[in-house]
Amino acid sequence: MNSNVMKHKGQIGSIEHDLEQGVLYGKLLFINDLVTYEAESLRGLESEFRISVDEYLADCEGLGLSPNKPFKGSFNIRIGRDLHQKLAIKAADEGLGLNEAVQRAVEKFVVAQ
């Protein structure tokens, strides 16, 4: 399975590329700080990612900070008027509110992975 992310010690990092410079790079996702890494190969990028995660976690521990960005459990989405109307109608037909209908759809999407 192809993925655009790497995982290590509960942290997730992106995988990006710059074809002009011939490098791979990324950053840790879902954190409050900016932590980046770069390499010329996938193996090198994974190594730099792991080093960055280890250093970041050590820094957080030393400073007494939580490494992860807290998720509030709510977010705004834009789905277009037509889809919004279809969702509202289907939710009403099934006796659901919009939040519950969207939550069910997201749960189905996440479980399907």
Secondary structure by P-SEA (a helix, b strand, c coil): ccccccccccbbbbbbbbccccccccccccccbbbbbbbccaaaaaaaaaaaaaaaaaaaaaacccccccccccccccccaaaaaaaaaaaaaacccaaaaaaaaaaaaaaac
